[in-house]
Amino acid sequence: TAHYEVRATVSYAQTKKVAEGLEFVRGEFVKLLGEGRAPRAARNKVWVFPNIGGYNAFGLQNGADEHSSILGSFYLAGHAEQPVVAYQDGNDTRLGMWVTHSALHQFLAQDFGPQKEVWVDEGLASYFAFFWDWSYGAARLEELEKSRDYVPLERLLREPIQAYVGTNKSEPRFIELGMLFHFLLNSCDATRNGATGDPTTGPFQEFLRAAVRGQDVSDSEFTQTFEEASALLEQDFKAFDFAKQ
């Protein structure tokens, strides 16, 4: 496509679907976050290995062996091609979610540089991954809110990347963050687009645009809202019925 070169082994149809899905969601990246650096001349690479064995072997060869325990894909910034790498597990929707998650990391790194805020980086990746299957995220969040795996938002927004290592740790965090970003951008009265009168922007989007550019966001409207009312925000988030959206 215009921005992606996807290599996979199952079929041309599947590879084309993944590439076209990435092309669409990249437009959503730009719509939310704005343009970054001048575009690269080469297309972004996405390599889908035929099985987890080849995927893990490639990760080991390139110093990314821990990623298979976090998610079914990773962005390899240190490689000459800077690819997103994933593997086939028989579920095309899950594959789309995996590669979108890592393609967001690829986009941020290439267009805006290294990211300082783990929860912003991972939250954006999870939010866009749910473009492939919104209902899955809504159902899993409902389950998590009733379990011991739910992570309070104040803790979630402060944890380092090490807190995500291990499937049992990463999946709840990705679910919560992805759905939280949807809530903050589209539904929360204090942070959503349109909250201040302009339907095209809002406190959380403005916060995100500044954060991915490495700007100081400590005095932003969203930061102040969260610091002053984190308990209320969490209460509203947990009470929101995502399944009806």
C-alpha positions in Angstrom: 0.0 0.0 0.0 1.1 3.6 0.1 2.8 3.3 3.5 3.2 -0.4 4.2 4.9 -3.4 2.7 3.5 -6.5 4.3 5.1 -10.0 3.9 3.2 -13.1 5.0 2.8 -16.7 4.0 -0.8 -17.8 4.3 -2.3 -16.2 1.3 -2.3 -13.1 -0.8 -5.8 -12.2 0.3 -4.9 -12.3 4.0 -1.7 -10.2 3.4 -3.7 -7.7 1.4 -6.3 -7.4 4.2 -3.6 -6.8 6.8 -2.0 -4.1 4.6 -5.2 -2.3 3.8 -6.2 -2.4 7.4 -2.9 -0.9 8.4 -3.3 1.8 5.8 -6.7 2.7 7.1 -5.6 2.8 10.7 -2.5 4.9 9.9 -4.9 7.6 8.6 -6.5 7.4 12.1 -3.1 7.8 13.7 -2.6 11.0 11.8 -6.1 12.2 12.4 -5.7 11.9 16.2 -2.0 12.9 16.6 -1.2 15.1 13.6 1.7 14.9 11.2 5.2 14.2 12.5 8.5 14.3 10.8 8.8 14.3 7.0 7.6 10.9 5.7 10.2 8.3 4.9 10.8 7.4 1.3 10.5 3.6 2.0 7.4 1.9 3.0 7.1 0.6 6.6 7.9 -3.1 6.8 5.6 -5.7 8.4 6.8 -9.3 8.5 4.4 -12.1 9.5 6.2 -15.3 10.3 4.4 -18.6 9.6 4.6 -19.8 13.2 5.7 -18.8 16.7 9.0 -20.7 16.3 10.3 -18.6 13.5 9.0 -15.5 15.2 10.8 -16.2 18.4 14.0 -17.3 16.6 14.1 -14.0 14.8 13.5 -12.1 18.1 16.4 -14.0 19.7 18.7 -13.2 16.8 17.8 -9.5 17.1 17.7 -9.0 20.9 13.9 -8.9 21.1 13.3 -12.3 22.7 11.2 -10.9 25.6 8.5 -9.6 23.3 6.8 -12.9 22.6 5.8 -12.9 26.3 4.1 -9.5 26.0 2.2 -9.7 22.7 2.2 -11.5 19.4 4.2 -8.8 17.7 6.9 -6.3 18.2 8.5 -3.3 16.5 12.3 -3.8 16.0 13.7 -0.3 16.0 17.3 -1.4 16.0 17.0 -3.4 12.8 18.1 -1.8 9.5 14.5 -2.3 8.1 12.8 -1.2 11.3 10.0 -3.8 10.8 6.9 -4.8 12.7 7.2 -8.5 13.3 4.3 -10.9 14.1 3.4 -14.5 13.5 0.4 -16.6 12.3 -1.8 -18.2 14.9 -4.9 -19.0 12.8 -6.9 -15.9 13.8 -6.8 -13.1 11.2 -8.5 -10.6 13.5 -6.0 -11.2 16.3 -3.2 -10.8 13.7 -4.6 -7.5 12.6 -4.8 -6.3 16.3 -1.2 -7.5 16.9 0.3 -5.8 13.9 -1.7 -2.6 14.5 -0.4 -2.4 18.1 3.2 -2.6 17.0 2.6 -0.4 13.9 1.5 2.4 16.3 4.9 2.0 18.1 6.6 2.1 14.7 4.7 5.3 13.7 5.4 7.1 16.9 9.1 6.2 16.9 9.6 7.2 13.3 7.4 10.3 13.3 7.9 11.7 16.8 10.9 10.0 18.3 11.4 8.0 21.5 8.4 8.1 23.8 8.7 9.1 27.5 5.3 8.0 28.8 4.8 4.3 28.8 1.0 4.5 29.3 0.6 6.9 26.4 2.7 4.7 24.1 0.9 1.5 25.1 -2.5 3.1 25.4 -2.4 4.4 21.9 -1.2 1.1 20.6 -4.0 -0.7 22.4 -6.7 1.8 21.5 -6.0 1.5 17.7 -5.7 -2.3 17.9 -9.3 -2.4 19.0 -10.3 -0.9 15.6 -10.2 -4.5 14.5 -12.6 -5.8 17.1 -14.2 -3.3 19.4 -16.6 -5.9 21.0 -13.7 -8.0 22.2 -12.2 -5.1 24.2 -15.6 -4.2 25.7 -16.3 -7.8 26.8 -12.8 -8.3 28.3 -13.0 -5.0 30.2 -16.3 -6.1 31.8 -14.6 -9.3 32.9 -11.5 -7.6 34.2 -13.5 -5.1 36.3 -14.9 -8.0 38.2 -11.6 -9.7 38.8 -8.4 -9.3 40.7 -6.5 -8.5 37.5 -8.0 -5.0 37.2 -5.3 -2.4 37.7 -6.4 0.9 39.3 -6.0 3.8 36.9 -3.7 5.8 39.2 -1.3 2.9 39.3 -1.8 2.0 35.6 -0.7 5.5 34.5 2.5 5.3 36.5 3.9 1.8 35.9 7.1 1.2 33.9 7.3 -1.1 30.9 8.6 -3.9 33.2 5.1 -4.2 34.7 3.8 -5.4 31.3 6.3 -8.4 30.9 4.4 -11.7 31.1 1.1 -12.5 29.4 -0.9 -12.4 32.7 0.4 -8.9 33.4 0.3 -7.4 29.9 -3.2 -8.4 28.7 -5.2 -6.7 31.4 -3.2 -3.5 31.0 -3.6 -3.4 27.3 -7.3 -4.0 27.6 -7.8 -1.3 30.2 -5.7 1.3 28.4 -7.3 0.8 25.1 -10.8 1.2 26.5 -9.7 4.1 28.7 -8.4 6.0 25.7 -11.8 5.5 23.9 -13.6 6.7 27.0 -11.4 9.8 27.4 -11.5 10.7 23.7 -15.2 10.1 23.0 -17.3 9.9 26.2 -15.9 11.5 29.3 -17.5 14.9 29.7 -14.4 16.5 31.0 -11.9 15.2 28.5 -13.6 14.2 25.2 -13.4 16.0 21.9 -16.0 18.7 22.0 -15.8 19.2 25.8 -14.6 22.8 25.3 -16.8 23.6 22.4 -14.7 22.5 19.4 -15.9 19.1 18.2 -12.6 18.4 16.5 -10.4 18.5 19.6 -10.5 18.2 23.4 -8.3 18.1 26.5 -7.2 14.5 26.1 -6.4 14.8 22.4 -4.4 18.0 23.1 -2.6 16.2 25.9 -1.7 13.2 23.6 -0.5 15.5 20.8 1.9 17.2 23.2 2.9 14.0 25.0 4.0 12.1 21.9 6.1 15.1 20.9 8.0 15.0 24.2 6.5 18.3 25.5 6.0 19.1 29.1 2.3 18.1 29.9 2.4 18.6 33.6 0.3 21.7 33.4 -2.1 20.5 30.7 -5.8 20.6 31.3 -6.0 16.8 31.2 -3.2 16.3 33.7 -4.8 18.7 36.1 -8.2 17.0 35.7 -6.7 13.6 36.4 -4.7 14.7 39.5 -7.7 16.5 41.0 -10.3 13.9 40.3 -8.7 10.5 39.5 -11.1 8.6 41.8 -14.1 10.2 40.1 -12.7 9.5 36.7 -12.1 5.9 37.6 -15.6 5.6 39.0 -17.1 7.0 35.7 -14.9 4.7 33.6 -15.9 1.6 35.4 -19.6 2.6 35.3 -19.6 3.3 31.6 -21.4 0.7 29.5 -19.0 0.1 26.6 -21.1 -2.7 25.2 -23.8 -0.3 24.1 -21.3 1.9 22.1 
